[in-house]
Amino acid sequence: MGLGGAWGIGGLWAGGGRGCFGGAGGALLLVAWGLRLHLLDRQDIWWDEARNIEVALRPLTQIAAAPELDIQPPLYYWLLHGWSLVAGGAVGQLPAQLAFVARLWSVLAGVVGVALLAALARRAGGVRAALLAALLGTLSPFWLAESQESRMYTTGFALLTAAALFFWEHWERHCREKAARFSPASLLFVFLTAAALFTHYNVLFVLLAWYGWWGGWALLQPARRRLLGSVCAHGLATGLLLLPLAPIALRQIPGYANPNLTVVDVGEYLRQNWQAYLGG
């Protein structure tokens, strides 16, 4: 599958003579869409959502400097600002209207994320893996809940999953050709990973894991020096794209403190994650 197929939803339906994944995948996406739309405005806007909506409805030039962002980079708020202009969200509307418009962006990002996850699973394990991934993404209580709130998590996941698809395309080319150069796929990987980090700072931990794996693989290859240079070049390119974020991060991160957050041990962390993914 080429770059056109790698970019997300198009790859989801590409049957390629390997069964009827297109129909089944399309049906699952319709289910994902319906579940996320169901009673989208059933709950009142809560604190995080209220802050996100209020900041996103400000003039675009004021968003990045808004003190309410405290520990959030601005891309999600810029996207929500643009979405609100397109979808009709505005100051003065009834809370239910504001909630529906703002949450609808998360719905869209959540459904796109399911499609991208299925496309990635297909590349990794074929049609069955893709169907399983789409089914899990469609029905996950945690993902459903995040898709119905005006927060940045489904946006960040969609960006990272798209980046993973392009990375896979680039890495397969490395395996075939042992090439150590930029490609259209790797440039899109760089752009999307930077965009994801502009959406949430915790993306940094994902990028460290990805680059750590990539660097470890490069070390095991005969052309390790050339390949490691490619890894570093891509990392440097990502860093250059992140330079505009540096002043915002330096203002937000060093003095951030949240008395409601406590560090737990590994066992409790895993238990809480399991509970959250089951919808608890």
C-alpha positions in Angstrom: 0.0 0.0 0.0 1.4 3.4 -1.0 1.1 6.8 0.6 -2.4 7.2 -0.5 -3.5 4.1 1.3 -1.3 4.8 4.3 -3.2 8.0 4.9 -5.9 6.7 7.0 -9.3 6.0 6.0 -8.6 5.3 2.4 -6.4 2.4 3.5 -9.3 1.0 5.7 -11.4 0.0 2.7 -8.6 -1.1 0.3 -9.7 -4.7 -0.1 -6.7 -5.7 -2.3 -8.3 -9.1 -3.0 -8.2 -10.1 0.7 -11.8 -10.4 1.6 -14.7 -8.0 2.3 -13.0 -5.9 4.9 -14.3 -2.8 3.2 -18.0 -3.6 4.0 -17.3 -4.8 7.5 -15.0 -1.9 8.2 -17.5 0.6 6.9 -20.2 -0.9 9.0 -18.1 -0.7 12.1 -17.3 3.0 11.4 -21.0 3.7 11.1 -21.5 2.0 14.5 -18.6 4.1 16.0 -20.2 7.3 14.6 -23.6 6.4 15.9 -22.4 5.4 19.4 -20.5 8.6 19.8 -23.3 10.8 18.6 -25.9 9.1 20.9 -27.0 11.5 23.6 -24.0 13.7 22.9 -25.4 16.6 25.0 -26.8 14.4 27.8 -24.4 15.6 30.4 -23.8 19.2 31.5 -20.5 20.9 30.5 -18.0 20.3 33.2 -14.9 22.2 34.3 -12.4 21.1 31.7 -14.8 21.4 28.9 -16.0 24.8 30.0 -12.4 26.1 30.1 -11.6 24.5 26.7 -14.7 26.0 25.0 -14.3 29.4 26.6 -10.7 29.7 25.5 -11.3 28.3 22.0 -14.0 30.9 21.4 -11.6 33.8 22.1 -9.8 35.5 19.2 -7.3 33.2 17.7 -4.3 35.4 18.6 -5.2 35.3 22.3 -5.4 31.5 22.7 -1.7 30.6 23.0 -1.2 33.1 25.8 -4.4 32.3 27.7 -3.4 31.5 31.4 -6.3 29.0 31.6 -4.2 26.6 29.4 -1.9 26.2 32.4 -0.3 22.9 31.1 -1.8 22.5 27.6 -0.2 23.4 24.3 -2.5 25.4 22.0 -3.2 23.3 18.8 -6.4 21.6 20.1 -7.8 25.1 21.0 -6.9 26.5 17.6 -8.6 23.5 15.9 -11.6 23.9 18.1 -11.7 27.6 17.4 -11.8 26.9 13.6 -14.3 24.1 14.0 -16.6 26.4 16.0 -16.5 29.0 13.3 -17.5 26.3 10.7 -20.1 24.6 12.8 -21.7 27.7 14.3 -20.5 27.6 17.9 -20.4 31.1 19.4 -20.5 33.0 22.7 -24.0 33.5 24.0 -25.5 30.1 22.8 -27.3 27.8 25.1 -25.0 25.4 27.0 -26.5 22.4 25.2 -25.8 23.9 21.8 -22.2 24.9 22.8 -21.6 21.4 24.2 -22.9 19.7 21.1 -20.8 21.7 18.7 -17.6 21.4 20.7 -18.0 17.7 21.4 -18.8 17.0 17.8 -15.1 17.7 17.0 -14.1 15.0 19.4 -16.6 12.7 17.8 -15.1 13.2 14.4 -11.5 12.8 15.7 -12.6 9.6 17.6 -14.1 8.0 14.5 -11.1 9.0 12.3 -8.9 7.5 15.0 -10.8 4.2 14.8 -10.3 4.1 11.0 -6.6 4.9 11.3 -6.1 2.3 14.0 -7.8 -0.3 11.7 -5.6 0.7 8.8 -2.5 0.4 11.0 -3.6 -3.0 12.3 -4.1 -4.2 8.7 -0.6 -3.3 7.8 0.7 -5.1 10.8 -1.5 -8.2 10.8 -3.9 -8.3 7.9 -7.7 -8.1 7.6 -8.6 -10.0 10.8 -6.3 -7.8 12.9 -7.9 -4.7 11.2 -11.4 -5.8 12.0 -10.5 -6.6 15.6 -8.8 -3.2 16.0 -11.8 -1.5 14.6 -14.2 -3.4 16.8 -12.2 -2.6 19.9 -11.9 1.0 19.0 -15.6 1.2 18.2 -16.7 -0.3 21.5 -14.0 0.8 24.0 -15.9 2.5 26.9 -12.9 4.8 27.6 -12.6 5.8 24.0 -16.3 6.4 23.7 -16.3 8.6 26.8 -13.4 10.7 25.5 -15.1 11.1 22.1 -18.0 12.7 23.9 -16.1 15.4 25.7 -14.6 18.6 24.4 -11.0 17.6 25.3 -7.9 17.0 23.2 -7.3 13.3 23.6 -9.1 11.9 20.5 -7.4 14.6 18.4 -4.0 13.7 19.8 -4.6 10.0 19.2 -5.7 10.5 15.6 -2.6 12.5 14.9 -0.3 9.9 16.5 -2.0 7.0 14.7 -1.6 8.8 11.4 2.0 9.4 12.2 2.5 5.7 12.9 1.1 4.8 9.5 3.5 7.1 7.7 6.4 5.8 9.9 5.5 2.3 8.9 5.6 3.2 5.3 9.0 4.8 5.7 10.4 2.0 7.8 9.4 -0.7 5.3 11.3 1.3 2.7 14.4 1.3 5.0 14.0 -2.5 5.4 13.8 -3.1 1.7 16.5 -0.6 0.5 18.5 0.2 3.7 18.0 3.8 2.6 18.9 6.6 5.0 17.0 9.6 3.5 13.9 11.6 4.0 10.9 10.4 2.1 7.4 11.9 1.6 6.2 9.4 4.3 8.8 10.4 6.8 8.2 14.1 6.3 4.6 13.6 7.0 5.6 11.5 10.1 7.7 14.4 11.3 4.9 16.9 10.7 2.2 14.8 12.4 4.3 13.9 15.5 5.1 17.6 15.9 1.4 18.4 15.6 0.6 15.7 18.2 3.0 17.3 20.6 1.4 20.7 20.0 -1.8 19.0 21.2 -0.5 17.4 24.4 2.9 17.4 26.1 2.6 13.7 27.1 3.1 12.8 23.5 6.8 13.3 24.2 6.9 9.9 26.0 5.4 8.2 22.9 8.0 9.9 20.7 10.8 8.8 23.0 9.7 5.2 22.8 9.3 5.4 19.0 12.7 7.0 18.4 14.3 4.6 21.0 13.0 1.6 19.0 14.1 3.1 15.7 17.5 3.9 17.0 17.9 0.4 18.5 16.9 -1.1 15.1 19.4 1.1 13.3 22.2 0.0 15.6 21.7 -3.6 14.6 22.0 -2.9 10.9 25.3 -3.1 8.9 24.9 0.5 7.7 24.3 1.6 11.3 26.1 5.0 11.0 24.1 6.1 8.1 20.8 4.9 9.5 21.5 6.4 12.9 22.2 9.7 11.1 18.7 9.4 9.5 17.1 8.8 12.9 18.8 11.9 14.3 17.9 14.0 11.2 14.2 13.2 11.6 14.4 13.9 15.3 16.1 17.2 14.6 13.4 18.1 12.0 10.7 17.4 14.5 12.5 19.6 17.0 12.8 22.5 14.6 9.0 22.3 14.0 8.5 22.5 17.8 10.6 25.6 18.3 7.5 27.9 18.3 6.1 25.8 21.1 9.2 26.3 23.3 8.2 29.7 24.8 4.8 28.4 25.6 6.1 25.3 27.2 8.8 27.2 29.2 6.0 29.4 30.6 3.7 26.6 31.5 5.8 23.6 32.6 8.4 24.7 35.1 6.0 26.2 37.7 3.1 23.8 37.2 1.6 22.3 40.3 -1.6 20.4 40.8 -2.5 19.4 44.4 -5.2 17.0 43.1 -2.6 14.8 41.4 -0.7 12.1 43.4 1.9 9.7 42.2 0.9 6.1 42.7 2.9 2.9 42.5 3.0 0.8 39.4 0.3 -1.7 40.6 -2.2 1.0 41.4 -1.4 2.8 38.1 -2.2 -0.4 36.1 -5.3 -1.0 38.1 -6.6 2.5 37.6 -5.9 2.3 33.8 -7.7 -1.1 33.6 -10.7 0.4 35.4 -10.7 3.5 33.2 -10.6 1.4 30.0 -13.6 -0.6 31.2 -15.5 2.6 31.7 -15.2 2.7 35.5 
